[in-house]
């Protein structure tokens, strides 16, 4: 059973507007991420500092069954960056395993999440996180709620900011670049959009799929 938590708490400074709500191929970018995650999610939550801006997700823009399992929740640790957002996601999740994805990842990979979920169960670990050549991708990773939530809370209480600061307290399985390429042959899963130019390029790529 899987909760998918979509993080929409960023400042979007370089974009100049809320990128989650910016039109991507004719609809809000976050809508695309929700649609990509629906097939694998028993529950979807959207974490945000501005819940009222996302109420449109609870309307007829989604199938009824999807609306019934989608919730919009406020950030419990505003100003604490990605680690605070991760804490919020795990706190509100109703399922024992949580997939966390950023709202600005238009090519977030359901197949990569499914593979990570299988590994978490089969290898009895607490975190499955991709580590491509550029480094860890904690906002496209899978977390076991019972083990990770108290570890993250301890890190926050200790005034730690690094999103993986608490990893020594849990069992972590790293997805290698080779494994990532197998499940995400396009190499686009972790592409996130921070500028209008990146946004336009991603639209071009998406329209060609």
C-alpha positions as CSV (number, residue, x, y, z in Angstrom):
1,X,0.0,0.0,0.0
2,X,1.5,3.3,-1.2
3,X,1.0,7.0,-0.5
4,X,2.4,9.3,-3.1
5,X,3.3,12.7,-1.6
6,X,3.8,15.5,-4.1
7,X,5.9,18.4,-2.7
8,X,4.6,21.8,-3.7
9,X,6.2,23.9,-1.0
10,X,9.0,25.6,-3.0
11,X,9.4,29.3,-3.5
12,X,9.7,29.2,-7.3
13,X,12.0,32.2,-7.2
14,X,13.8,31.7,-10.5
15,X,10.5,30.9,-12.3
16,X,8.9,34.1,-11.1
17,X,5.6,32.4,-10.4
18,X,4.3,29.2,-8.7
19,X,5.7,26.6,-11.1
20,X,3.3,23.9,-9.8
21,X,0.4,26.0,-11.1
22,X,2.1,27.1,-14.3
23,X,0.5,25.8,-17.4
24,X,2.3,22.8,-18.9
25,X,0.9,21.6,-22.2
26,X,-2.4,23.3,-21.4
27,X,-2.9,22.3,-17.7
28,X,-1.2,23.0,-14.4
29,X,2.2,21.3,-14.1
30,X,1.1,19.6,-10.8
31,X,-1.9,18.1,-12.6
32,X,0.5,16.3,-14.9
33,X,2.5,14.9,-11.9
34,X,-0.7,13.8,-10.2
35,X,-1.9,12.0,-13.4
36,X,1.4,10.2,-13.7
37,X,1.3,9.0,-10.1
38,X,-2.4,7.9,-10.0
39,X,-1.8,4.4,-11.4
40,X,0.6,3.4,-8.5
41,X,-1.0,5.3,-5.6
42,X,-3.5,4.2,-3.0
43,X,-3.4,7.7,-1.7
44,X,-2.0,11.0,-3.0
45,X,-1.2,14.0,-0.8
46,X,0.0,17.4,-1.9
47,X,2.1,19.3,0.7
48,X,2.0,23.0,0.3
49,X,2.3,26.3,2.2
50,X,-0.7,27.6,0.2
51,X,-3.4,24.9,0.4
52,X,-6.2,27.1,-1.0
53,X,-4.3,27.4,-4.3
54,X,-4.6,23.7,-4.9
55,X,-8.3,23.1,-4.2
56,X,-8.9,22.8,-7.9
57,X,-7.4,19.3,-7.6
58,X,-10.4,18.2,-5.6
59,X,-12.8,19.0,-8.5
60,X,-14.0,17.3,-11.7
61,X,-10.5,17.8,-13.2
62,X,-9.8,14.3,-11.8
63,X,-11.8,11.1,-12.0
64,X,-14.1,10.6,-8.9
65,X,-12.0,7.7,-7.6
66,X,-8.9,9.8,-7.7
67,X,-10.5,12.8,-5.9
68,X,-11.5,10.4,-3.1
69,X,-7.9,9.5,-2.5
70,X,-6.3,12.9,-2.9
71,X,-5.7,15.3,0.0
72,X,-4.1,18.7,0.3
73,X,-2.1,19.2,3.5
74,X,-0.3,22.2,5.0
75,X,3.5,22.2,5.5
76,X,4.0,21.5,9.2
77,X,7.6,22.8,9.2
78,X,7.5,25.9,7.0
79,X,10.9,27.4,6.5
80,X,12.7,24.1,7.1
81,X,13.3,23.3,3.4
82,X,13.2,19.9,1.8
83,X,13.6,18.1,5.2
84,X,10.6,19.9,6.6
85,X,8.6,19.0,3.5
86,X,9.6,15.3,3.8
87,X,8.5,15.3,7.5
88,X,5.1,16.7,6.5
89,X,4.7,14.1,3.8
90,X,5.4,11.2,6.1
91,X,3.4,12.7,9.0
92,X,0.2,12.9,7.0
93,X,0.5,9.7,4.9
94,X,-2.0,7.0,5.8
95,X,-0.1,4.2,4.1
96,X,3.0,2.4,5.5
97,X,5.2,3.3,2.5
98,X,5.5,6.8,1.0
99,X,6.8,7.8,-2.4
100,X,7.9,11.4,-2.4
101,X,8.1,13.4,-5.6
102,X,8.5,17.1,-6.5
103,X,5.7,19.0,-8.1
104,X,8.1,20.3,-10.8
105,X,9.2,16.8,-12.2
106,X,7.1,16.4,-15.3
107,X,8.7,13.1,-16.2
108,X,8.6,11.5,-12.7
109,X,8.8,7.8,-13.3
110,X,6.0,5.4,-12.0
111,X,8.1,2.4,-13.1
112,X,11.1,3.6,-11.1
113,X,8.9,4.1,-8.0
114,X,7.3,0.6,-8.4
115,X,10.8,-1.0,-8.6
116,X,11.9,1.0,-5.5
117,X,8.8,-0.2,-3.7
118,X,9.5,-3.8,-4.5
119,X,13.1,-3.5,-3.3
120,X,12.0,-1.9,-0.1
121,X,9.7,-4.8,0.7
122,X,12.0,-7.6,-0.6
123,X,15.2,-6.4,1.0
124,X,13.5,-5.1,4.2
125,X,15.0,-1.7,4.1
126,X,13.5,1.7,5.2
127,X,14.6,3.9,2.2
128,X,15.2,3.3,-1.4
129,X,16.8,6.3,-3.0
130,X,18.2,6.8,-6.5
131,X,21.7,8.0,-6.8
132,X,22.6,9.0,-10.3
133,X,26.0,10.4,-11.2
134,X,24.8,13.9,-9.9
135,X,24.0,12.6,-6.4
136,X,21.1,11.5,-4.2
137,X,17.5,12.2,-5.4
138,X,15.6,12.4,-2.1
139,X,12.5,13.9,-3.8
140,X,12.1,10.9,-6.1
141,X,12.5,8.2,-3.4
142,X,10.5,5.7,-1.3
143,X,10.3,5.8,2.5
144,X,9.0,3.4,5.2
145,X,6.9,5.7,7.4
146,X,7.3,3.9,10.7
147,X,11.1,4.0,10.6
148,X,11.7,7.3,8.9
149,X,9.3,9.6,10.6
150,X,11.0,9.5,14.0
151,X,14.4,9.7,12.5
152,X,13.5,12.8,10.5
153,X,11.9,14.4,13.6
154,X,15.1,13.9,15.5
155,X,17.1,15.5,12.8
156,X,14.7,18.5,12.8
157,X,14.9,18.8,16.6
158,X,18.7,18.8,16.3
159,X,18.4,21.7,13.8
160,X,19.8,19.7,11.0
161,X,19.0,20.9,7.5
162,X,20.5,18.4,5.1
163,X,17.6,16.2,3.7
164,X,19.6,13.0,4.2
165,X,21.1,13.9,7.6
166,X,19.1,11.2,9.3
167,X,20.1,8.3,7.0
168,X,22.6,6.7,9.5
169,X,19.6,5.9,11.7
170,X,17.8,3.8,9.1
171,X,18.4,1.1,6.5
172,X,19.0,2.7,3.1
173,X,19.1,1.0,-0.3
174,X,20.7,3.0,-3.0
175,X,19.7,2.6,-6.6
176,X,22.8,2.7,-8.8
177,X,23.0,4.6,-12.1
178,X,22.8,1.3,-13.9
179,X,19.6,0.3,-12.1
180,X,18.1,3.8,-12.7
181,X,18.8,3.6,-16.5
182,X,17.0,0.2,-16.6
183,X,13.8,1.6,-15.2
184,X,14.1,5.1,-16.6
185,X,15.7,4.7,-20.0
186,X,14.7,8.2,-21.0
187,X,16.9,9.6,-18.3
188,X,14.3,12.3,-17.6
189,X,12.8,11.1,-14.3
190,X,14.7,13.6,-12.1
191,X,14.4,16.6,-14.4
192,X,13.0,19.5,-12.4
193,X,12.1,22.9,-13.8
194,X,13.4,26.1,-12.2
195,X,13.4,28.6,-15.1
196,X,11.1,29.6,-17.9
197,X,13.7,28.3,-20.4
198,X,13.8,24.8,-18.7
199,X,10.0,24.8,-18.7
200,X,9.8,25.5,-22.4
201,X,12.4,22.8,-23.1
202,X,10.5,20.3,-21.0
203,X,7.3,21.1,-22.9
204,X,9.0,20.5,-26.1
205,X,10.3,17.1,-24.9
206,X,6.9,16.1,-23.5
207,X,5.0,17.0,-26.7
208,X,7.3,14.7,-28.6
209,X,6.6,11.7,-26.4
